[in-house]
């Protein structure tokens, strides 16, 4: 099973859509790897630079409600996956995007709004890390001088998809 967790990128906005995750003009690419440099290229968010030094270091994204809304395409989770982002944490997700994350063996963790607000209170800290224990369903956020733990839940099926590495691996092991 892949390792989950690592450095966190905070995207403080609701309704980040699939066109902002990976612009539609790149959907003709024939490999996941070709999507890599375009992740979040069209995201408009104060203080965020799509060409910033976060690329290649971030493993976890924390965002607001309705992450992954818009067009129902697998390319958005693929662009995250190829950039080694293993987990998105948000208040909720667009249904198809959320399932595409699990189908790709990635985590889409939903937490209540008050906890999401608390997570954003850490965003001013440098080098926030989120360690994820998929067995215990725990998130441990840490930074210089502080740490905080949270529990999360997944359906049995989504948990099995993540632990298998995605839908293809899940199906291969059972059928």
C-alpha positions in Angstrom: 0.0 0.0 0.0 1.2 3.5 -0.8 2.2 5.9 1.9 -0.2 8.7 2.7 0.4 12.1 4.2 3.2 14.7 4.0 3.5 18.4 3.5 0.2 20.3 3.3 -1.0 22.9 0.8 -4.0 25.0 2.1 -6.4 26.2 -0.6 -8.8 28.5 1.2 -11.7 28.5 -1.1 -14.9 26.5 -1.7 -16.0 25.3 -5.1 -12.6 24.6 -6.6 -13.7 22.9 -9.9 -12.1 20.4 -12.2 -11.2 23.0 -14.8 -9.1 24.7 -12.1 -7.5 21.5 -11.1 -6.6 20.6 -14.7 -7.7 23.0 -17.5 -9.8 21.4 -20.2 -7.3 22.4 -22.9 -5.0 19.6 -21.6 -7.6 16.8 -21.8 -6.2 15.6 -25.1 -3.0 14.5 -23.5 -2.5 10.8 -23.8 -0.7 10.1 -20.5 -1.1 11.0 -16.9 2.5 12.2 -16.8 1.7 14.8 -19.5 -0.8 16.4 -17.1 1.8 17.0 -14.4 3.0 20.5 -15.1 -0.5 21.9 -15.5 -2.0 21.0 -12.1 -3.9 24.0 -10.6 -2.7 26.2 -13.5 -5.9 28.1 -13.7 -6.7 28.4 -10.0 -7.4 31.9 -8.9 -6.8 32.3 -5.2 -5.1 35.2 -3.4 -1.6 34.3 -2.4 -1.5 31.1 -4.5 1.0 30.8 -7.4 0.3 27.9 -9.8 4.0 27.9 -10.7 5.1 28.1 -7.0 7.6 25.9 -5.3 4.8 23.7 -3.8 4.8 21.4 -6.9 6.6 18.2 -6.1 6.7 18.7 -2.4 3.0 18.8 -1.4 1.3 15.5 -0.6 -1.9 16.7 1.1 -4.3 19.5 0.1 -6.8 21.0 2.6 -9.7 23.0 1.0 -13.2 24.1 1.7 -16.6 22.7 0.5 -17.5 21.2 -2.8 -13.9 20.4 -4.0 -13.8 18.9 -7.5 -17.1 20.3 -8.7 -17.7 20.9 -12.4 -17.1 18.5 -15.2 -17.0 14.8 -14.3 -13.6 13.8 -15.6 -10.9 11.5 -14.3 -8.2 13.8 -15.4 -8.5 16.0 -12.3 -7.6 13.1 -9.9 -5.0 11.9 -12.4 -3.3 15.3 -12.3 -3.2 15.2 -8.5 -1.9 11.6 -8.5 0.9 12.3 -11.0 2.0 15.1 -8.8 2.2 12.7 -5.8 -0.7 14.3 -4.0 -2.2 11.4 -2.0 -5.0 13.0 -0.1 -7.5 15.9 -0.3 -9.2 17.0 2.9 -12.3 19.1 2.5 -15.8 19.7 4.0 -17.2 17.7 1.1 -16.6 16.8 -2.5 -18.4 16.7 -5.8 -19.7 13.1 -5.8 -18.0 11.9 -9.0 -14.7 13.6 -8.2 -14.7 11.9 -4.8 -15.3 8.5 -6.2 -12.6 9.0 -8.9 -10.2 9.8 -6.1 -10.9 6.4 -4.4 -10.9 4.7 -7.8 -7.3 5.9 -8.2 -6.3 4.8 -4.7 -6.2 8.2 -3.2 -7.9 9.6 -0.1 -10.8 12.1 -0.2 -11.4 12.8 3.4 -14.5 14.8 4.5 -14.4 16.6 7.8 -17.0 18.9 9.4 -16.8 22.6 8.7 -15.7 23.5 12.2 -12.7 21.1 11.9 -11.9 22.5 8.4 -11.9 26.0 9.9 -9.6 24.8 12.7 -7.2 23.3 10.1 -7.1 26.6 8.3 -6.0 28.2 11.5 -2.7 26.3 11.1 -2.2 27.6 7.6 0.0 30.5 8.7 2.4 28.1 10.3 5.4 27.1 8.1 5.9 23.5 7.1 2.7 22.0 8.2 2.8 18.2 7.9 -0.2 15.8 7.9 0.6 12.2 8.8 -2.2 9.8 7.9 -2.7 6.5 9.6 -5.1 4.6 7.3 -5.5 1.7 9.7 -6.6 3.8 12.7 -8.3 6.5 10.5 -6.3 9.3 12.1 -4.8 12.5 10.8 -2.0 14.1 12.7 -1.2 17.7 11.8 2.1 18.9 13.1 4.2 22.1 12.8 7.0 23.7 14.7 5.6 23.9 18.3 2.3 22.2 17.7 0.3 19.2 16.7 -3.3 18.2 16.6 -5.0 14.8 15.9 -8.3 14.1 14.1 -10.3 11.0 13.3 -11.9 10.4 9.9 -14.1 7.7 8.5 -14.5 6.0 5.1 -17.0 3.5 3.9 -15.8 -0.1 3.9 -15.7 -0.2 0.1 -13.8 3.1 -0.3 -11.3 2.0 2.3 -10.8 -1.2 0.4 -10.2 0.7 -2.8 -7.6 2.9 -1.2 -5.8 0.0 0.5 -5.8 -2.0 -2.8 -4.3 1.0 -4.7 -7.4 1.8 -6.7 -10.3 0.2 -8.6 -8.1 -1.8 -11.1 -6.0 -3.3 -8.3 -9.1 -4.0 -6.2 -10.8 -5.8 -9.1 -7.6 -7.7 -10.1 -7.3 -9.1 -6.6 -10.9 -10.3 -6.4 -12.0 -11.3 -9.9 
